[in-house]
Amino acid sequence: MNSILNVSRAVVFAAFISLVVEGGCRKDEPKQPNKDVSAEFAVKASPNANVETALGPETSPIEPTLDQGWCGGHGVPESVCTRCNGTLTETFRSAGDWCAEHDLPESQCFDCHPEVEAKWQKLDPSVAPINHDDDTGSAIDSDTDDLLLERAPRLLTGNVDPMCQLDKMRIRFSDPSIVQKAGIEVVRTERRPMLATIEVPAAVEFDATRVTRVTPMVSGITRKVAASLGAYVESNDLLAIIDSPVLGEAKSEYIERSQNLKLAQSDLARINTIHRGTQRMLEVCTPEANPETIRNVLAELPVGDAKARLLRAHAALQLARLDAARAESFQEKKINSEREYQAARSALAAAEADFTATREEVSFDIEQSRLTAERAVEVASGALESAKRRLHILGLSNEQIAAIGTEPDEALARFELHSPVSGRVVERTVSIGESVAADDVLFVVADTSTMWLIANVYERDLRQLRTGQLIQFTVGGMAGASFDGIVSWISSQVDDRTRTVSLRADLPNPDGLLKSKMFGTARIAIHENDFVVGVPDDAVQSDGCCQLVFVEQSETVFEPRKVVLGSHANGFVEVLQGLEEGERIASTGSFLMKTEILKGSIGAGCCEVDTGR
């Protein structure tokens, strides 16, 4: 694309001129150009013949400077703009630089001298200089320039075609009056309240978090079905009764292990009693204790064999002491020999050692018996817990397990299937006498107080969707009824077949009118009097791959801007990206500028697919 494209105003307005001219002539007279019309629209073919000197900034009696800025409305620096600063007029008149026909300096009269516009334009700091002799061959025919397309800095706005080059253009009109005569109206963008919705097909489903599929967890034969299809059941209500041999074996094992635990606990209790008696016996039965006192204390203690062993050792010790005392007395009286005395002393020492050893042995034996009994209780308890866990796995509750052993034998194999939740039975797949497996789904119980609404939205609408938005569902066959809910989830993936994204909403259903698999229309509230940046519909143009608005840079300069659009309502469209509040844009008549841009964009690489707006 050339850096600067010239568009003839005579071509742009040819149809309009023809109508004006034709409307002012009789059919039998040759058509003559209307004087006023030709003055406004006819393109001057050559500069003023009376002026021999090349006019422009170099002939201005006041040196043009940019210290006061640039007058975008008149295309000259503010320092020499007589239309903005009337005090400069006399200086130009005195120097003979004045166009009486247009009431401005001759060196600034673009109508009389179109070639001077390019010279002044070179001083504009916001516009790249115009090169008449660049290597692209884009020389401008300054004799016929009322509307120019110029290169401008590119502004990307997000989801745009990166190959599209139209946002590099700038549209320049030769005079503000041309903008007005072309019917181009300029409006300021502002935030305005918007009510906007989108409608998509949707279907009702059960809330998956409120649906329970009930399995028996045991195999067997169905003997009774207590819940019918459509019935409402409370939590723990009976659904069915199944005869299960597996359950009978598990209950029998539980009973056996329960009895084993009771026996082990009984043994431990007996051992603990003996242990306490033994400890008391060891406290009383000391080497110095009186035999009579020992017998009185131990008379009621349940000690067992250990008591006899310890008493015998104590009696032997007491006898050895008497023999040693007698031998010592005889030794003093010289009655017995030294040998007899030493033998009595030795017998006493042996009796003392035997008594001490017996005490220790009794203490060790009773402690060992107690530890063995405690271990037996732990093993029996673990076995019972294992049997109990198996029953839990088979679906029995603690109350049902506690009742095992109190029920008749024929009830051991009976399994009662209870509903784990409250809700309505929406599926039933079992009948009396039917054989069922442990993983068969016999009932489906659903809480229908809240239902899910599943809708599929197009990718182009994702920018406007978010959780928390209000949604209204209507069913074609239920006239006058609507159901309100809240968007609770938006899928993170696109369906590879339909190229849509699933959306879910929660719909309260206190009356139960909503049924699973209902089909209807979901209306999603995108905006509820939200203030958004909006522009009129006719301000947005499509070049085939992008959406454009034309932003006013000055009274004669417009810049095409790519925008990302959102909702549409009441003749306005929301701009999500590419345009700021307060910017001035072309509304009515913007189609003209789009047409001129597309004339020069052939081969620019733009997509030819209409995006739908």
C-alpha positions in Angstrom: 0.0 0.0 0.0 1.4 3.4 -0.8 2.3 5.6 2.1 0.0 8.3 0.9 -3.1 7.6 -1.3 -4.9 10.4 -3.1 -8.7 10.2 -3.4 -10.4 12.6 -5.7 -13.3 14.5 -4.1 -14.8 14.7 -7.5 -15.1 10.9 -7.5 -16.4 10.7 -3.9 -19.2 13.1 -4.5 -19.9 12.4 -8.2 -23.3 11.0 -7.6 -24.3 13.8 -5.3 -23.1 16.5 -7.7 -25.0 14.8 -10.5 -28.2 15.0 -8.5 -27.8 18.6 -7.6 -27.0 19.7 -11.1 -29.7 17.6 -12.7 -32.3 19.0 -10.3 -31.7 22.6 -11.5 -32.2 22.2 -15.3 -35.0 21.7 -17.7 -35.0 18.5 -19.7 -35.0 20.4 -23.0 -32.0 22.6 -22.0 -28.4 21.6 -21.9 -27.3 20.9 -18.3 -25.0 23.5 -16.8 -23.2 23.2 -13.5 -24.9 25.1 -10.8 -22.8 28.0 -9.8 -23.0 27.5 -6.1 -22.5 23.8 -6.4 -19.4 24.2 -8.6 -18.0 26.7 -6.2 -18.3 24.2 -3.4 -17.5 20.9 -5.0 -15.6 21.5 -8.3 -12.0 20.6 -8.0 -9.6 23.4 -9.1 -7.4 22.2 -11.9 -4.6 24.7 -11.5 -3.1 27.3 -9.1 -4.1 31.0 -9.4 -2.7 32.3 -12.7 -2.1 35.8 -11.3 0.4 34.5 -8.8 3.8 33.9 -10.4 5.7 33.3 -7.2 5.4 29.8 -5.6 3.5 30.5 -2.4 3.8 28.8 0.9 5.4 29.2 4.3 8.5 30.7 2.7 6.5 33.7 1.3 4.6 34.4 4.6 5.3 37.9 5.8 5.2 36.5 9.4 7.7 33.7 10.0 5.7 30.6 10.9 6.9 29.1 14.2 5.5 26.3 16.4 6.0 28.0 19.7 2.2 28.6 20.0 1.4 25.1 18.6 -0.4 23.9 15.5 -3.9 24.9 14.4 -5.3 21.6 13.4 -8.6 23.2 12.2 -6.9 25.4 9.6 -3.7 23.4 8.8 -1.2 26.1 9.7 0.8 27.1 12.8 -1.1 29.2 15.3 1.6 31.9 15.0 0.3 32.7 11.4 -3.4 31.7 11.6 -5.4 34.9 10.9 -8.7 33.0 11.4 -7.8 32.3 15.0 -5.9 35.5 15.6 -7.5 38.5 13.8 -4.7 40.9 14.9 -2.4 39.2 12.3 -4.7 40.2 9.4 -3.3 43.7 8.9 0.2 42.5 8.6 -0.7 40.1 5.8 -2.8 42.8 4.0 0.0 45.3 4.2 2.4 42.8 2.7 0.0 42.1 -0.2 -0.5 38.5 0.9 -4.2 38.4 1.0 -7.0 36.4 -0.8 -10.1 38.7 -0.8 -12.3 35.9 -2.1 -11.7 33.6 0.9 -10.7 36.2 3.4 -7.3 34.7 4.4 -3.7 35.1 3.4 -2.9 34.0 -0.2 0.0 31.9 1.0 -2.5 30.0 3.1 -5.4 29.7 0.6 -5.6 26.0 -0.1 -8.6 26.6 -2.4 -6.8 28.9 -4.7 -3.4 27.3 -4.3 -3.9 23.6 -3.4 -0.2 23.0 -3.8 0.6 25.0 -0.7 -1.2 22.6 1.6 1.6 20.1 1.3 4.1 22.7 2.1 2.3 23.8 5.3 1.7 20.1 6.1 5.4 19.5 6.3 5.4 21.8 9.4 2.7 19.8 11.2 4.6 17.9 14.0 1.8 15.2 14.2 1.9 14.2 10.6 4.7 12.5 8.7 6.1 14.8 5.9 4.6 14.3 2.5 7.2 13.1 0.0 6.4 13.9 -3.5 9.3 12.0 -4.9 9.7 9.0 -2.7 10.8 5.7 -4.2 7.4 4.2 -3.9 6.1 6.5 -6.6 3.3 7.9 -4.4 3.3 11.4 -5.8 0.2 13.5 -4.9 -1.7 15.3 -7.6 -2.2 18.5 -5.5 -4.6 19.9 -8.0 -7.4 17.6 -7.0 -6.8 16.8 -3.3 -9.9 17.3 -1.1 -9.6 13.9 0.7 -6.3 12.3 1.5 -5.4 8.9 3.0 -2.1 9.0 4.9 0.0 6.6 6.9 -0.3 6.9 10.7 1.2 5.2 13.7 -0.6 1.8 14.2 -2.7 1.2 17.3 -3.5 -2.5 18.1 -6.6 -3.1 20.2 -6.5 -6.8 21.0 -8.5 -9.3 19.0 -7.7 -7.9 15.5 -6.3 -9.4 12.4 -2.5 -8.7 12.6 -2.3 -8.7 8.8 -4.9 -5.9 8.4 -3.2 -2.6 7.6 -6.2 -0.3 7.7 -5.4 1.1 11.1 -2.2 2.6 9.6 -4.3 5.1 7.6 -5.2 8.6 8.4 -8.0 10.4 6.5 -7.5 14.1 5.9 -10.2 16.4 4.4 -9.0 19.6 2.6 -11.4 21.8 4.5 -13.8 21.5 7.4 -16.7 22.4 5.1 -16.0 19.2 3.1 -16.7 17.2 6.3 -20.0 19.0 6.8 -21.1 18.7 3.2 -20.3 15.0 3.2 -22.8 14.6 6.0 -20.3 13.4 8.6 -21.5 14.0 12.1 -19.1 13.8 15.1 -20.2 12.6 18.5 -18.3 12.3 21.8 -18.1 8.8 23.3 -19.5 8.6 26.8 -20.5 6.1 29.4 -24.2 5.3 29.2 -26.5 2.9 31.0 -27.1 -0.3 29.0 -29.6 -3.1 29.4 -28.4 -6.0 27.3 -29.0 -9.8 27.2 -28.0 -12.7 25.1 -30.3 -15.7 24.4 -29.0 -19.2 24.0 -30.7 -22.7 24.0 -30.5 -24.4 27.3 -31.5 -27.6 29.1 -32.4 -28.6 32.7 -30.4 -31.2 34.5 -30.3 -32.5 38.0 -27.8 -30.8 40.3 -25.0 -33.4 40.2 -24.0 -32.5 43.8 -27.5 -33.4 45.0 -27.9 -36.7 43.1 -27.2 -40.0 44.9 -26.8 -43.4 43.2 -27.6 -46.1 45.7 -25.9 -49.4 45.4 -26.4 -52.5 47.8 -22.6 -53.2 48.2 -23.6 -56.8 48.7 -24.7 -59.4 46.2 -27.9 -61.4 46.8 -31.6 -61.8 46.0 -34.1 -59.0 46.3 -36.8 -60.0 48.8 -38.6 -56.6 49.1 -38.7 -53.2 47.3 -40.1 -50.5 49.7 -39.6 -47.4 47.6 -41.5 -46.8 44.3 -40.4 -44.6 41.4 -41.2 -40.9 42.0 -41.7 -41.4 45.8 -40.1 -38.9 48.2 -37.9 -40.5 50.8 -36.2 -39.2 53.9 -32.7 -40.0 54.9 -32.4 -43.5 56.3 -35.7 -44.6 54.9 -35.9 -48.3 53.8 -35.5 -48.8 50.1 -35.2 -52.6 49.7 -34.4 -55.8 51.5 -31.8 -58.3 50.0 -30.9 -61.8 51.2 -27.1 -62.0 51.0 -25.0 -65.1 51.9 -21.9 -62.8 52.0 -23.6 -60.7 54.7 -24.5 -63.8 56.7 -20.9 -65.0 56.7 -19.7 -61.6 57.7 -22.2 -61.4 60.6 -21.3 -64.9 61.8 -17.7 -63.9 61.8 -18.5 -60.8 63.8 -20.4 -62.8 66.4 -17.5 -65.3 66.8 -14.9 -62.6 67.2 -17.1 -60.7 69.6 -17.3 -63.8 71.8 -13.6 -64.3 71.6 -13.1 -60.8 72.8 -15.4 -61.3 75.8 -13.5 -64.5 76.8 -10.2 -62.7 76.6 -11.5 -59.8 78.6 -12.8 -62.2 81.2 -9.4 -63.9 81.5 -7.7 -60.6 81.8 -10.1 -59.6 84.6 -9.3 -62.8 86.5 -5.5 -62.3 86.0 -5.8 -58.8 87.2 -7.6 -60.0 90.4 -4.8 -62.5 91.1 -2.2 -59.9 90.3 -3.6 -57.5 92.9 -3.8 -60.4 95.5 -0.2 -61.4 94.8 1.0 -57.8 95.2 -0.7 -57.6 98.5 0.7 -61.0 99.5 4.2 -59.9 98.6 3.8 -56.8 100.7 2.7 -58.8 103.8 4.9 -61.9 103.4 8.3 -60.6 104.3 11.2 -62.6 106.0 10.4 -60.8 109.3 6.6 -61.2 109.1 4.8 -63.3 111.8 3.3 -66.5 110.2 0.1 -66.0 112.1 -0.3 -62.5 110.7 0.4 -63.7 107.1 -2.1 -66.4 107.4 -4.8 -64.0 108.6 -4.1 -61.5 105.8 -3.9 -64.0 103.0 -6.9 -66.0 104.0 -9.3 -64.1 101.7 -6.9 -63.1 98.9 -7.4 -65.0 95.5 -3.8 -65.6 94.9 -3.8 -69.3 93.7 -0.8 -71.5 93.6 1.6 -68.7 94.2 0.3 -68.3 97.8 1.1 -71.9 98.7 4.6 -71.6 97.2 5.4 -68.4 99.1 4.0 -69.7 102.4 6.1 -72.9 102.2 9.2 -70.9 101.6 8.3 -68.6 104.5 7.7 -71.5 106.8 11.0 -73.1 105.8 12.8 -69.8 106.5 11.2 -69.6 110.0 12.2 -73.2 110.8 15.8 -72.5 109.7 15.9 -69.5 111.9 14.7 -71.5 115.0 17.3 -74.2 114.2 20.0 -71.6 113.9 19.0 -70.0 117.2 19.0 -73.3 119.0 22.4 -74.3 117.6 23.8 -71.0 118.7 22.4 -71.5 122.2 23.9 -75.0 122.3 27.2 -73.6 121.1 27.4 -71.2 123.9 26.7 -73.9 126.4 29.2 -76.2 124.7 26.5 -78.8 124.1 26.9 -79.2 120.4 29.9 -79.3 118.2 31.1 -76.5 115.9 30.1 -78.6 113.0 26.5 -78.7 114.0 26.5 -75.0 114.6 27.8 -74.2 111.2 25.4 -76.6 109.6 22.5 -74.7 111.2 23.8 -71.4 110.0 24.2 -72.8 106.5 20.6 -74.1 106.5 19.4 -70.6 107.5 21.2 -68.9 104.7 19.8 -71.4 102.2 16.3 -70.8 103.5 16.6 -67.1 103.2 17.8 -67.4 99.6 15.1 -69.8 98.7 12.4 -67.4 100.2 13.8 -64.4 98.2 13.9 -66.4 95.0 10.3 -67.6 95.6 9.1 -64.0 96.1 10.8 -62.9 92.8 9.5 -65.9 90.9 5.9 -65.3 92.1 6.1 -61.6 91.2 7.5 -62.4 87.7 5.0 -65.1 87.0 2.0 -63.0 87.9 3.2 -60.1 85.8 3.9 -62.3 82.8 0.4 -63.8 83.1 -1.1 -60.3 83.2 0.8 -59.1 80.1 -0.3 -62.3 78.2 -3.9 -61.7 79.1 -3.7 -58.1 78.0 -2.2 -59.1 74.7 -4.9 -61.7 74.1 -7.5 -59.0 74.7 -5.8 -56.7 72.1 -5.7 -59.4 69.5 -9.3 -60.3 70.0 -10.3 -56.7 69.9 -8.4 -56.2 66.7 -10.1 -59.2 65.1 -13.5 -57.8 66.1 -12.7 -54.4 64.7 -11.7 -56.1 61.4 -15.0 -57.9 61.3 -16.8 -54.7 62.1 -15.1 -52.8 59.3 -16.1 -55.5 56.9 -19.7 -55.0 57.9 -19.4 -51.2 57.5 -18.0 -51.9 54.0 -21.1 -54.0 53.3 -23.2 -51.0 54.2 -24.3 -51.7 57.8 -24.6 -48.8 60.2 -23.3 -48.8 63.8 -26.8 -49.4 65.0 -27.3 -52.3 62.8 -24.0 -53.8 63.8 -24.8 -53.4 67.5 -28.0 -55.3 67.0 -26.1 -58.4 65.6 -26.5 -61.3 68.0 -29.9 -60.2 69.3 -31.7 -61.0 66.0 -32.9 -64.5 65.0 -30.6 -66.7 62.9 -32.7 -66.4 59.8 -32.1 -62.6 59.8 -28.3 -63.0 59.6 -28.3 -62.9 55.8 -31.0 -60.1 55.5 -29.6 -56.8 54.2 -31.6 -53.6 54.5 -30.8 -51.0 51.9 -31.5 -47.5 53.3 -31.5 -44.1 51.5 -28.4 -42.1 52.5 -30.1 -38.8 51.7 -33.5 -37.1 51.5 -35.0 -36.6 48.0 -37.1 -38.1 45.3 -36.6 -41.5 43.7 -36.0 -40.6 40.1 -34.7 -44.0 39.0 -35.5 -47.6 40.2 -33.9 -50.6 38.5 -34.7 -53.5 40.8 -37.7 -55.8 41.3 -38.6 -58.5 43.8 -36.7 -61.8 43.2 -34.1 -60.2 41.1 -30.4 -61.1 41.6 -28.3 -58.1 42.2 -24.5 -57.5 42.3 -22.7 -55.4 44.8 -22.0 -52.5 42.4 -25.5 -52.4 40.8 -27.2 -49.0 41.0 -30.7 -49.9 42.3 -32.0 -46.4 43.1 -31.2 -42.9 42.1 -32.3 -40.3 44.7 -32.2 -36.6 43.7 -32.8 -33.4 45.7 -34.9 -31.4 43.1 -35.1 -28.2 45.2 -32.4 -26.8 43.1 -31.7 -27.7 39.4 -28.9 -27.1 37.0 -29.4 -25.2 33.8 -26.8 -26.0 31.1 -26.4 -23.6 28.2 -24.0 -23.5 25.3 -22.6 -20.1 24.4 -20.5 -19.0 21.4 -16.9 -18.1 21.8 -17.6 -14.5 20.6 -19.8 -13.9 23.7 -17.2 -15.1 26.3 -15.8 -11.6 26.9 -19.2 -10.6 28.3 -19.9 -13.6 30.5 -18.9 -14.0 34.1 -20.2 -16.0 37.1 -22.8 -14.2 39.2 -24.8 -12.9 36.3 -28.6 -13.3 36.4 -30.1 -15.8 34.0 -33.8 -16.4 33.1 -35.0 -19.7 31.7 -38.3 -20.1 29.8 -39.9 -23.3 28.4 -41.8 -23.1 25.2 -44.5 -25.5 26.4 -45.0 -23.7 29.7 -46.4 -20.3 28.7 -46.1 -17.5 31.2 -43.6 -19.3 33.4 -40.0 -18.3 33.8 -37.3 -19.4 36.2 -34.5 -17.1 37.5 -31.1 -18.2 38.6 -27.4 -17.3 38.9 -24.5 -18.3 36.6 -22.3 -20.4 38.8 -19.8 -21.9 36.4 -18.3 -21.4 32.9 -16.4 -24.2 31.3 -12.7 -23.9 30.7 -12.8 -25.8 27.4 -14.5 -25.5 24.0 -16.6 -28.3 22.6 -14.6 -29.6 19.7 -17.7 -30.4 17.6 -20.0 -27.4 18.2 -17.3 -24.9 19.1 -19.3 -23.7 22.0 -18.6 -23.3 25.7 -20.8 -24.8 28.4 -22.3 -22.6 31.1 -24.1 -23.6 34.2 -26.6 -21.8 36.4 -28.4 -22.8 39.6 -32.2 -22.6 39.4 -34.3 -22.8 42.6 -37.1 -25.3 42.1 -39.3 -25.1 45.3 -42.5 -26.1 43.4 -40.8 -28.9 41.5 -42.0 -27.5 38.1 -38.5 -27.9 36.6 -37.8 -31.4 35.3 -34.6 -32.9 34.1 -34.2 -32.8 30.3 -36.5 -29.8 29.9 -35.4 -27.7 26.9 -35.9 -24.0 26.4 -34.2 -20.6 26.1 -31.9 -19.0 28.6 -31.6 -15.2 28.6 -28.4 -14.0 30.3 -28.3 -10.5 31.6 -25.0 -9.1 30.3 -25.8 -5.5 31.5 -28.4 -4.3 33.9 -28.1 -0.5 33.6 -24.4 -0.8 33.8 -22.5 2.2 32.6 -20.4 1.2 29.6 -18.5 3.0 26.8 -21.0 3.0 24.0 -21.2 4.4 20.4 -24.0 4.7 17.9 -24.5 1.7 15.6 -23.7 3.7 12.5 -20.3 4.8 13.9 -19.0 1.2 13.6 -17.9 0.0 10.2 -16.5 -3.4 9.2 -13.7 -3.8 6.7 -14.3 -7.6 6.5 -12.0 -8.7 9.2 -12.1 -5.9 11.8 -14.5 -3.5 13.4 -13.6 0.2 12.9 -14.6 3.6 14.3 -13.2 6.9 12.9 -11.7 9.0 15.7 -11.5 12.8 15.1 -7.9 14.1 15.4 -8.9 17.6 14.2 -11.6 19.2 12.2 -10.3 17.7 9.0 -8.4 14.6 10.2 -9.9 11.3 11.2 -8.1 8.1 12.2 -9.5 4.6 11.8 -9.4 2.8 15.1 -9.9 -1.0 15.5 -12.3 -1.8 18.3 -13.6 -4.9 20.1 -17.3 -4.8 20.5 -19.6 -6.1 23.2 -23.3 -5.8 23.7 -25.8 -4.1 21.5 -29.0 -2.3 22.6 -31.2 0.6 21.6 -29.1 1.7 18.7 -25.8 1.7 20.6 -23.0 -0.8 20.8 -20.6 -1.4 23.7 -16.9 -0.9 23.0 -14.8 -3.3 25.1 -11.4 -2.3 23.8 -9.8 0.3 21.5 -11.8 3.5 22.5 -11.7 5.7 25.6 -14.5 7.7 27.1 -14.5 11.3 25.8 -13.0 10.6 22.4 -14.8 12.2 19.4 -15.8 9.8 16.6 -17.6 10.0 13.3 -21.1 8.7 13.6 -23.4 9.4 10.6 -21.4 9.4 7.4 -18.6 7.2 8.6 -19.4 4.8 5.9 -17.9 7.3 3.4 -14.5 7.1 5.1 -14.7 3.3 5.2 -15.4 3.3 1.5 -12.4 5.5 0.7 -10.1 3.4 2.9 -11.1 0.1 1.2 -10.4 1.6 -2.2 -6.8 1.8 -1.2 -6.6 -1.4 0.8 -6.9 -4.0 -2.1 -4.2 -6.5 -1.6 -3.4 -5.4 2.0 -3.9 -8.9 3.3 -7.3 -8.3 5.0 -9.6 -11.3 5.6 -12.7 -11.3 3.3 -14.8 -13.1 5.9 -17.6 -11.0 7.4 -17.5 -11.3 11.2 -21.2 -10.9 11.5 -21.7 -7.3 12.5 
